[in-house]
Amino acid sequence: MRFKLTLIVEKNPFGNHLPINYQYELSSFVYAAINRSNTVYSTWLHQNGFAVDNKYFRLFAFSNLLIPKYSISADRLIIESPTVDWEIAFLPEQSTEEFIKGIFSEQVFTIGDKQSKVQFRVSGIELMPEPIFRESDVFRTLSPVCITRRLSDEKKVFYESPDTRYASEALLMNLKNKYAAFYGHEFTGDDTFELTLLTTPQSKLINIKTDTPQQTKVRAYSFKFKLKADPKLLHVMYHCGLGEKNAMGFGCVKY
């Protein structure tokens, strides 16, 4: 299920300036909202997720804030519109429409860093219609896609551009793993995976856990693309993201 949330920008408490990197703070809000609504589900989501081959998946994804009017000053994002939209998609069956609306309805939350932050109020939640998944279609990223590569003799993590053969192979394997984790059995459908980039990938280096000892930087890419793949895998991609770190704000895609 995919939902569109309408957020009112409440400027009075803190203003309308956000750090450009805010994905992790949005992720933290999702977990906090789930925890307030359903402690058992939150604990399961944090500690377990869906598992396959000792890999754990948190099967949801969300977009960047979809801001109609904004400007950028240095490393600050200035929200100039009174409302913004935000899309969030869940693959797990536990995430019924009533459950999600119960989590987010009328929530007030603040995201940002020590320098600037913005308070939002959820004013509307809309269940988006389920698309018809065909074997080939055009998509665009609503949050950047992260693909990592680790060499056997290196501890360093490399962030792969989506225009490489390795990236396509990694993205296919990731989707098949998510499928197996959710459905409880290996994917046995069509292995076709033809990714065609329709725009030049835009690279972005994103801070995670800013101003903490655990701060890291993640490189991810935004782009428009055509993908030919099994509709079952396209369904998984649409509801829980393309690539890695989806629950941290990466890889949300849309038709």
Order of alpha helices (4+ residues) and beta strands (2+ residues): beta-alpha-beta-alpha-alpha-beta-beta-beta-beta-beta-beta-alpha-beta-beta-beta-beta-beta-alpha-beta-beta-beta-beta-alpha-beta
